[in-house]
């Protein structure tokens, strides 16, 4: 019998302004991302949570999406040095999804970039240390910038009823926020950035909560924000939640460190459209990326639908074989989809086998092998 496993807390693993509220709501599991707690489950099953998210509204503590704040006259030069995506036409109030690559064109993060002003950016990062990378590049390039991790704690409101809920709290201007744009709203005398974005395929918002300088005052204000959303959300059947694995895989939303790492380049991750900067744009890994573009890639992220008993999340990759029993890839993230009524997964597949509609064989965690088929990302509706 497996014993209950506890996570020993220390200052290296940080709570958030919303952790008390998350615990009150009956959180069952945490993981650690960017040295900060991320709720991973509550009282519902993954499938129950999936259906609720697709029909109602949820509140997520995603404070682990830490911000790397870059300010100063050379701030845009530095951010452009970090990504092959052109920032030339990025306007204040916009959010850009950007690949960040190293000197070998390996992916080291896939954050959302927010432009707060011509000389101020937030990089909302996945689970890797971009702050030190940015500091090193700035120092090596002698850029006039300041780089910090601000006290900003994203709180997500996700689901088809999210807009109606947010309007009740922040007013009709919420409706004016376009996808991957943000506006500034007042809450209890503080200015809060709210973006139309989120780690799900449903409509939703992320509040980049910024509290007071005093830590305990920030907790108090954060809990007031949570309570305002929670009480208003009762009319919309709100529940506490977290990024849902079924929803994420169906949407083709990748997880850094799970579905890809620095061993993968952005072309393998279907991020080609973010890799066409102008000739004048210099960025780390430019020569390596151009070489890959010229020579072509050997594998690519694809979706797979496969048979067999419902696949539970295991944390272990599932091997994929051709009809000739040659290993051609692996499923990094897999789960049973109650909508598709089959197992689904995100997979790196070798070139000769990644065409949509191709038949493959998937080995489940118990060793059994099942028929599968390559499909598009996101998965067909």
C-alpha positions in Angstrom: 0.0 0.0 0.0 1.4 3.4 -1.0 1.9 5.7 2.0 0.8 9.4 2.0 3.7 11.4 0.7 4.3 14.8 2.2 6.0 17.8 0.7 8.4 19.4 3.2 8.0 23.1 2.9 10.9 25.6 3.1 11.7 29.1 1.9 12.8 27.5 -1.4 9.2 26.4 -2.1 7.0 29.5 -2.0 3.4 29.9 -1.0 1.2 32.4 -2.9 -1.2 35.2 -1.8 -4.0 32.6 -2.6 -2.6 29.5 -1.0 -4.8 29.9 2.1 -7.9 30.1 -0.1 -6.8 27.1 -2.1 -6.4 25.1 1.0 -9.8 26.2 2.3 -11.3 24.9 -1.0 -9.9 21.4 -0.4 -6.9 21.2 -2.6 -5.7 17.6 -2.7 -2.4 17.9 -4.6 0.4 20.4 -5.3 3.3 20.4 -7.6 6.2 22.9 -7.7 6.8 25.2 -10.7 9.4 28.0 -10.5 9.9 27.2 -6.8 6.2 28.0 -6.1 3.2 25.9 -5.3 0.8 25.0 -8.1 -2.5 23.3 -7.2 -2.9 20.1 -9.2 -6.3 18.8 -7.9 -9.3 19.3 -5.7 -12.2 17.0 -4.8 -13.3 16.2 -8.4 -11.8 13.7 -10.8 -9.9 15.0 -13.8 -12.9 14.1 -16.0 -15.4 15.8 -13.7 -13.1 18.9 -13.7 -12.8 18.7 -17.5 -16.6 18.8 -18.0 -17.1 21.6 -15.4 -14.4 23.7 -17.1 -16.0 23.3 -20.5 -19.5 24.3 -19.2 -19.0 26.8 -16.3 -16.2 28.8 -14.7 -13.2 28.1 -12.5 -10.7 30.0 -10.5 -7.0 28.9 -10.7 -4.0 30.0 -8.6 -1.3 30.1 -11.3 1.1 32.4 -9.4 3.9 30.0 -10.4 3.8 31.8 -13.8 6.5 34.1 -12.6 7.3 37.4 -14.3 10.7 38.5 -15.5 10.4 42.2 -15.6 12.8 44.0 -18.0 12.8 47.8 -18.0 15.1 50.5 -19.5 16.1 52.0 -22.8 17.4 48.7 -24.2 14.6 46.5 -22.9 13.2 45.7 -26.4 16.6 45.0 -27.7 17.2 42.5 -25.0 13.9 40.7 -25.4 14.4 40.5 -29.2 17.8 39.0 -28.6 16.1 36.2 -26.7 13.5 35.2 -29.3 13.3 34.5 -33.0 9.8 36.1 -33.1 9.8 39.6 -34.4 8.7 42.2 -31.8 9.0 45.1 -34.2 5.2 45.7 -34.5 4.3 44.7 -30.9 2.1 47.4 -29.3 1.6 48.3 -25.7 -1.3 46.2 -24.3 -0.4 43.1 -26.4 0.6 39.6 -25.3 2.9 37.6 -27.6 3.6 33.9 -27.3 7.3 33.6 -27.9 9.9 30.7 -28.1 13.1 31.5 -26.2 16.0 29.5 -27.6 19.7 29.0 -26.7 22.8 29.1 -29.0 21.9 25.7 -30.5 18.3 26.8 -31.2 17.1 24.6 -28.3 13.9 25.6 -26.5 14.6 26.9 -23.0 11.2 28.4 -22.4 7.9 29.3 -24.2 6.5 32.2 -22.2 3.9 34.8 -22.9 5.4 38.3 -23.3 3.5 41.4 -22.2 4.4 44.8 -23.4 3.5 47.3 -20.7 5.3 50.2 -22.3 8.0 50.9 -24.9 10.7 50.3 -22.2 8.9 47.8 -20.0 8.1 44.1 -20.6 7.0 41.1 -18.5 8.0 37.6 -19.6 5.5 35.3 -18.0 7.6 32.1 -17.9 7.2 28.4 -17.9 9.3 26.3 -15.5 12.9 27.3 -16.2 15.1 30.1 -14.9 14.9 32.8 -17.6 15.7 35.6 -15.2 19.4 34.5 -14.9 19.5 33.9 -18.7 18.2 37.5 -19.3 20.7 38.9 -16.8 23.6 37.1 -18.5 22.6 38.3 -22.0 22.2 41.9 -20.7 25.6 41.9 -19.0 27.3 40.4 -22.0 25.7 42.9 -24.4 26.2 45.9 -22.1 22.5 46.7 -22.4 21.0 49.5 -20.3 18.3 47.6 -18.6 17.1 46.6 -15.1 15.9 43.0 -14.6 13.9 41.8 -11.6 11.2 39.3 -10.6 8.3 41.6 -9.5 5.8 40.6 -6.8 3.1 39.6 -9.4 0.9 36.6 -8.9 -1.4 35.5 -11.8 -4.9 34.4 -10.9 -6.8 32.8 -13.8 -10.6 32.8 -14.3 -11.3 30.1 -17.0 -14.4 28.8 -18.7 -17.3 29.9 -20.9 -18.9 31.9 -18.1 -15.7 33.7 -17.3 -16.6 36.9 -19.2 -20.0 37.3 -17.5 -18.4 36.8 -14.1 -15.6 39.3 -14.7 -18.1 41.9 -16.0 -19.9 41.7 -12.7 -16.7 42.6 -10.8 -14.8 44.9 -13.2 -17.5 46.3 -15.5 -18.4 46.2 -19.2 -14.9 47.2 -20.4 -13.9 43.5 -19.7 -15.7 42.7 -23.0 -13.4 45.0 -24.9 -10.3 42.9 -24.1 -9.4 40.9 -27.2 -7.7 37.6 -27.1 -4.0 38.0 -26.1 -4.5 41.6 -25.2 -4.7 43.2 -21.7 -6.1 46.3 -20.0 -5.6 47.9 -16.6 -8.5 47.8 -14.1 -9.0 49.1 -10.6 -9.4 46.8 -7.6 -9.6 48.2 -4.1 -7.6 51.3 -5.2 -4.9 49.2 -6.9 -4.2 48.9 -10.6 -4.4 45.4 -11.9 -3.5 44.0 -15.4 -6.1 41.7 -16.8 -5.4 39.7 -20.0 -7.7 37.6 -22.1 -5.6 34.5 -22.0 -5.1 31.3 -20.1 -3.8 27.7 -20.2 -7.0 26.2 -21.5 -8.9 26.0 -24.7 -11.9 27.8 -23.1 -12.5 31.5 -22.9 -10.8 33.1 -19.9 -8.8 35.8 -18.2 -5.6 36.1 -16.2 -5.3 38.7 -13.5 -1.7 39.6 -13.0 -2.3 40.4 -9.4 0.1 42.9 -7.9 -0.2 43.5 -4.2 1.3 45.9 -1.7 4.9 46.2 -0.8 4.2 44.6 2.6 3.9 40.8 2.1 1.1 40.4 4.6 -0.9 43.3 3.1 -0.5 41.6 -0.3 -2.0 38.3 1.1 -4.9 40.3 2.5 -5.6 42.0 -0.8 -5.1 38.8 -2.7 -7.6 37.0 -0.5 -10.1 39.9 -1.0 -9.7 39.5 -4.8 -10.2 35.7 -4.5 -13.3 36.3 -2.3 -14.8 38.8 -4.8 -14.4 36.3 -7.6 -15.6 33.4 -5.5 -18.7 35.1 -4.2 -19.7 36.6 -7.5 -18.9 33.3 -9.2 -21.5 31.4 -7.1 -24.2 32.6 -9.5 -22.1 31.0 -12.3 -21.4 27.6 -10.7 -17.8 28.5 -9.9 -15.4 25.8 -8.6 -11.7 25.9 -7.7 -9.5 24.4 -10.4 -6.1 24.1 -12.0 -4.8 23.4 -15.5 -6.7 20.3 -16.7 -4.7 17.6 -18.5 -7.5 16.5 -20.8 -8.3 20.1 -21.8 -4.6 20.9 -22.3 -3.9 17.9 -24.5 -7.0 18.4 -26.6 -6.0 22.0 -27.2 -2.4 21.0 -28.1 -1.0 23.2 -25.4 2.5 22.0 -24.7 4.2 21.8 -21.3 7.9 22.8 -21.1 9.9 20.0 -19.4 7.2 17.4 -20.2 6.4 17.6 -23.9 9.6 19.3 -25.0 12.9 20.4 -23.5 16.1 22.3 -24.6 16.8 19.2 -26.8 14.0 20.3 -29.1 13.9 23.3 -31.4 10.8 25.4 -32.1 10.3 23.9 -35.6 9.8 20.5 -34.0 7.3 22.1 -31.7 5.2 23.5 -34.6 6.3 27.1 -33.8 7.5 27.8 -37.3 5.3 31.0 -37.6 7.3 32.5 -34.7 10.6 31.9 -36.4 10.7 34.4 -39.2 12.4 37.6 -38.0 13.7 40.2 -40.3 17.3 40.0 -41.5 18.2 42.9 -39.2 17.0 41.1 -36.1 19.7 39.5 -34.2 18.9 36.8 -31.6 20.7 34.0 -29.8 20.7 30.8 -31.9 20.0 32.6 -35.2 22.7 30.7 -37.1 21.7 27.3 -35.6 18.0 27.9 -36.3 18.7 28.9 -40.0 20.8 25.7 -40.4 17.9 23.6 -39.1 15.4 25.5 -41.3 17.7 24.7 -44.3 18.3 21.1 -43.5 14.9 20.2 -42.2 13.8 18.5 -39.0 13.8 14.8 -38.2 10.8 14.8 -35.8 7.7 16.9 -35.0 5.1 17.3 -32.3 1.8 15.5 -33.3 -1.4 14.4 -31.7 -2.3 10.7 -31.4 -5.6 9.0 -30.8 -5.3 5.4 -29.6 -7.3 2.5 -28.4 -7.1 0.5 -25.1 -8.4 0.9 -21.6 -8.5 4.5 -20.4 -5.0 5.9 -20.0 -4.2 7.5 -16.7 -1.5 10.1 -16.3 1.7 8.3 -15.4 4.5 10.8 -15.7 6.2 8.2 -18.0 6.4 8.4 -21.8 4.6 5.7 -23.8 6.5 4.3 -26.7 5.1 4.5 -30.3 5.9 2.0 -33.0 5.3 1.7 -36.7 3.3 -1.1 -38.2 6.7 -2.8 -38.8 7.4 -2.6 -35.0 10.1 0.1 -35.4 10.1 2.7 -32.6 9.1 6.0 -34.1 8.5 8.3 -31.1 6.8 8.5 -27.7 3.8 10.0 -26.1 5.0 12.6 -23.5 1.5 13.5 -22.2 -1.4 11.1 -22.5 -4.9 10.8 -21.1 -8.4 9.4 -21.9 -10.7 12.0 -23.5 -14.3 11.6 -22.6 -15.3 13.8 -25.5 -13.4 11.8 -28.2 -14.0 8.6 -26.2 -10.5 7.4 -26.8 -7.0 7.9 -25.4 -5.1 10.9 -26.7 -1.6 12.1 -26.5 1.1 14.7 -27.5 4.0 13.0 -29.2 7.3 13.6 -30.9 7.1 11.5 -34.1 9.8 10.8 -36.7 9.6 12.4 -40.1 8.5 9.4 -42.2 5.6 8.7 -39.8 4.2 12.1 -38.8 1.6 12.5 -41.6 -2.0 12.9 -40.4 -4.0 9.7 -40.7 -1.0 7.4 -40.5 -1.6 4.3 -38.4 0.8 3.5 -35.5 1.0 1.3 -32.5 1.1 2.6 -28.9 2.4 0.7 -25.9 0.4 1.5 -22.8 1.9 1.7 -19.3 0.9 -2.0 -18.6 2.9 -3.2 -21.7 -0.2 -3.8 -23.9 -0.1 -2.5 -27.4 -3.0 -0.7 -29.2 -3.8 0.7 -32.6 -3.4 4.5 -32.9 -3.6 7.2 -35.5 -1.7 10.4 -36.1 -3.9 13.5 -36.0 -3.7 17.3 -36.0 -3.1 19.7 -33.1 -5.3 20.9 -31.6 -7.4 17.7 -31.7 -10.4 17.7 -34.0 -13.6 19.0 -32.4 
